[in-house]
Amino acid sequence: MQTVDEWQPDKTVKDMFLRYVFNVFLLHGRFDDLNPDFVKKLTDRLNDRDLHSTLVREHALRQSR
C-alpha cells in the first residue's frame, strides 16, 4: 500500500479487458427495439450458449484442475 500512489495500470491489459467487455460481454441492442438478432443474443446468454458463457465455463474448468 505504500507504493499505491506510484502504481500505473498495464495499458495492454486494460485495453484487452475493455475490448473483451465491448466485443464479448456487452449485448448490443435495445429493449425498446427488440430486433431478432438482439433477442437471440439475449436468449443465448440467458441459456449459457454464447461466447462469454463458454469462456466463463472454460475458465472455471481450468481453475478446478
GUKOLNU-409549 format. One record per residue (C-alpha): residue number from 0; residue in one letter; x, y, z. Coordinates in pm, 1 decimal. Example, Ala and Ser with C-alpha at 12.3 -4.5 7.8 and 13.67 -1.06 7.14 Angstrom:
<selos>
    n  res        px        py        pz
    0    A    1230.0    -450.0     780.0
    1    S    1367.0    -106.0     714.0
</selos>
This chain:
<selos>
    n  res        px        py        pz
    0    M       0.0       0.0       0.0
    1    Q     296.8     229.9      44.4
    2    T     350.2     245.4    -333.9
    3    V     -14.3     276.7    -441.5
    4    D      38.2     638.4    -547.2
    5    E     308.8     524.3    -789.8
    6    W     110.5     234.6    -938.9
    7    Q       9.5     255.5   -1302.6
    8    P    -228.0      13.9   -1475.9
    9    D     -86.1    -202.2   -1752.6
   10    K    -212.1     -38.5   -2072.9
   11    T    -217.5    -365.8   -2269.1
   12    V    -419.0    -547.4   -2002.3
   13    K    -658.4    -253.8   -1967.7
   14    D    -710.1    -236.6   -2345.3
   15    M    -765.2    -613.0   -2370.8
   16    F   -1018.0    -600.2   -2085.3
   17    L   -1212.0    -313.2   -2240.8
   18    R   -1214.0    -487.8   -2580.2
   19    Y   -1349.3    -804.5   -2415.4
   20    V   -1621.6    -612.2   -2235.2
   21    F   -1728.3    -428.0   -2550.5
   22    N   -1699.7    -715.1   -2800.8
   23    V   -1796.3   -1020.5   -2591.8
   24    F   -1963.4    -931.6   -2261.2
   25    L   -2195.0    -649.0   -2364.0
   26    L   -2506.5    -735.3   -2556.8
   27    H   -2553.7    -462.3   -2814.3
   28    G   -2919.7    -384.4   -2856.5
   29    R   -3210.8    -201.5   -2704.4
   30    F   -3503.1    -328.0   -2502.8
   31    D   -3728.5     -68.0   -2663.3
   32    D   -3639.1    -204.3   -3008.9
   33    L   -3617.8    -582.5   -2974.9
   34    N   -3486.3    -692.5   -3312.1
   35    P   -3448.3   -1068.9   -3370.1
   36    D   -3066.3   -1060.3   -3354.1
   37    F   -3068.7    -895.5   -3010.6
   38    V   -3335.1   -1136.9   -2882.6
   39    K   -3121.1   -1433.1   -2998.6
   40    K   -2811.0   -1290.0   -2826.8
   41    L   -3007.7   -1231.1   -2507.4
   42    T   -3160.6   -1579.9   -2516.9
   43    D   -2820.5   -1738.7   -2581.2
   44    R   -2671.7   -1550.1   -2284.6
   45    L   -2957.8   -1649.9   -2055.2
   46    N   -2916.6   -2014.4   -2160.3
   47    D   -2534.4   -2010.5   -2129.0
   48    R   -2487.0   -2064.6   -2503.3
   49    D   -2291.9   -1754.2   -2600.6
   50    L   -1918.8   -1689.0   -2622.8
   51    H   -1899.6   -1521.9   -2280.6
   52    S   -2069.1   -1818.5   -2112.8
   53    T   -1834.4   -2060.2   -2289.0
   54    L   -1527.7   -1866.3   -2179.5
   55    V   -1650.9   -1849.7   -1819.6
   56    R   -1706.2   -2228.2   -1817.5
   57    E   -1360.9   -2292.7   -1966.7
   58    H   -1200.1   -2065.4   -1709.4
   59    A   -1381.7   -2242.6   -1424.9
   60    L   -1263.3   -2580.3   -1557.2
   61    R    -902.6   -2463.0   -1573.2
   62    Q    -925.4   -2327.9   -1219.4
   63    S   -1062.9   -2655.0   -1082.2
   64    R    -772.3   -2863.4   -1212.9
</selos>
